[in-house]
C-alpha cells in the first residue's frame, strides 16, 4: 500500500547535533537518504493538491524519523505577530520610523513622536538605546529638517548632503564596546526622522527590490533578524525557510551563540529544537545574501515534553518554572468558588513567608493552610510601592496611570471598573473592613460596598482580631440571606506602628528593647533610622518588631479560617492573600518605610490562595506535594481583579489590563510572562529570573533575583541578552501603558489586535 508523505523535515534538527563536530552533516545526509527513499515509495501514489508549504502545522514526521515530535497546539509564540519586536540587520541594525517597530528602542517617559509616515516628526527630545556587539561603528541617519544627535556627550549637527527621501547624515563613532549605545535626538525647529542604521564601516547593504515583494506570511529582506524571547522548557521553532543559504541560532543568557540549523531554504518545514533550559534568549535568523524568507515562524513547546521543573525555596525567579502545571495530583478542571475573601495585608514583604522564601518568621496557620492544598505564587510583584495606587490596581485590574490614583494624593478616575461595584451589580454581598483609610477611602464612593468598616475609627484599635470578627459577621449575614459574598480585609499588621507582642517578638530578638525604638516603632522612628541610621542591635530590634507583627497576623488568619468553618462555608470560599507593597529594612543606604524605589524589598509581595477549589485533593484524599504547590511564574497584583471575576463566574471586564491567573492554575502554560510596575517616573519589568528597575531619573539596573534576591549587583554590563529583552518590554510598556488590555497578552507577546501586533512592522 502506498503512503503519502508530508513535507515535514525528517526528525528534529537538534542543537546537540550541531555542536558535535560534523554531526549535523551526518544528520542532514541521513535525512536526505530517507527523503529519497520516501520519494521512490511515493511514485504512483495520489498526490495532495496542496503545495508543500500548506502542510498541517503540526503534522507528524515521516517514517524513519525516530523520536521526531511536533509542537503542541498551545501555547505558541507567533514571530509574525511580533514582527514589530524583530531587530532587522541589513548593512547593520536598521531602525525605521515609518511604523511602530522603532518603539522597542525608545525608553522615553513621554511620547514625543508624531503619527506614522515615511518621516516621523519629533516633537521633543528622544532617547534611543541601540544594541551593539562591539567594534568600529558608523551611524547613518535619514531625516528631514534640522536637529542634533548626542552620543556619549558629543553633539552632531544633523545637517548633511541631500539624499533620496530627505537628508543623510553619516557619523563615524569609532570603536565601541559591546553593549547599548544611547542616542539623544533633539529637534532644532522641525525635525522628522526616516531611519537610523548602525553598522560596521565596511558593511554592505542588502539589495533593495524595486517594490516590496516580501511575502506577507514571512520575515524576509534582511541579513540578520533577531528577536528577544523567553524560552520555556522543551522549546522548538517551526519555520519554513525559502530562498538561499540560511542559518538559525540562539544566544542564551550567558551570551554564547549556539547554531541550531544551517542549510538552503528548500521550502521544507523545519522543526528545530532549541535545546536550552528555560531562560531569556535571543533567536537569530541569518541570511548572508539577504535572500531567505522565513515563512510562518512559530516558537512552541514540543508536544511530548514533560512538566517543567520547579524552583526551590528562596529563589523567587527560578529559571525553570515560567509556566508549569500546578499539581498533577490535584484536579483543576473546574476552578470556581461561591464566595471570595480577599486579604490585602498592608506592608507585608514576600520574603517573610516560608511558602515563598527561606525565612526565620513563623506563620504556622498559613503554612498549615498551604499544606491542605493552598497555592503560593513566589514571583508576584505589586504594581507600585505605595498604598493608594497599589490598592486601586488590586481592585480595578488597571495600571495607576489608567485608574488615576497615580500617587499619594490623586483619586480614582471616573468609570474605573471596581471589583466590588461590578459584583454588587450582580447581587453579591460586598463588604470591606480594614484599617488603611488613607488608601481605601479613595475607593469608597464608587465601591458600592454593602457594608464598610474601619475598626480604628470605631474605637476598636488597629488590631486584626476585631477586623476578622467584623468580616465573619458580614459573611454570616450573607449566608443567612443566601447571597454570594465578596469581602475585602485590610489588616494593618505589619505596617507601622510595629508593636511588641509578648512571647512572639522575642523569638526574633531577645532584647533589650531599648531606646530609640523601644517596643513600638512609628513612622517617626523610621524617619530617624533613615536619616541617622541605627546600631546593629537597633536594626535587629526593628526587624524583630516587624517580624513579630507578621507572626501575630498569622493568628488572625487562623481565626478567619476557623470562623469560616464554623459558618459552614469554608469549602465554598476561596481566600486570596496578598499585600499592597513591602517595606524597607535598611536596604540601599538605611532606607526604611516604602515608596522610595521599585526594588525587591518594596514590590516583591506574596500571593497565596487557599480554600474552595484550591484545597482540592487527589482520589486518595491527599493534598498536592509541597513542591507542586508553589508557582514561580511572573505574576502581578494587576492580575487579581480579573482572577476574582473568573473565579466567581463573572464575565471579564474589557477595561481591565491584568490577566486572570486561573488558566495558569489549570496547568496551562503561560509564556512569555512579563510583569510591570510604575511609580512617578520610575518603572520596572520582571520576567524569568530577571528584574529591570529604572529609578526616578530613568537610570536602569538589571538584577538576577535568583542569585541576588537582595538586588545588590547590577548585571547590565554583562547580561546583555536579558537586558535587551526587558528593555524592549519596558519600551512597549512606556509607549502603550494607557491603552494596553489584558486580552492583548503579555508586554512581550503581541496578539493580533494589540496596538503593535497584527499589522505591525514588516
Secondary structure, DSSP 8 states (H G I E B T S, - for coil): ------SB-SS-EEHHHHHSTTHHHHHHHHHHHHHHHHHHHTTTS---SS-GGGS-TT----TT-SS---EEEEEEEETTTTGGG-EEESSSEEEESSSGGGGGGB--SS--B---SSSEEE-S-EEEEEEE-SEEEEEEEEEEEEEEEEETTEEEE----EETTEEEEEEEEEEE-SEEEEEEEEEEEEEEEEEEEEE-TT-------SS----TTEE-S-SEEEEEEEE-TTEEEEEEEEEEEEEEEEE-TT--EEEEEEEEEEEEEEEEE----SEEEEEEEE-TTS-EEEEEEEEEEETT--------TT-TT-TT-SS--S-TTS--S----SEEEEEE-TT--GGG-TTTS--S---HHHHHHHHTT-EEETTEE-S-SSHHHHHHHHHHS--HHHHS--SSS----TT---HHHHHHTTT-EEEEEES-HHHHGGGHHHH--SEEE-GGGGTS-S-HHHHHHHHHHHHHHHHHTT--EEEEEE--TTSSSEE--TTTGGGT------TTTTTEE-HHHHHHHHHH---HHHHHHHHHHHHHHHHHHHHHHHHHHHHHHHTT-GGGEEEEEE-S---EEEHHHHEEESSS--SHHHHB--EEEEEGGGG---TTS----GGGSEE-S-EEGGGHHHHHHHHTT----TT--S--SHHHHTT----S--EEEEETTEEEEEETTEEEEE-TTS-EEEEETTT-TT--S--TTT-HHHHHHHHHHHHHHHHHTTT--GGG--TTS--TTSTTSSS---
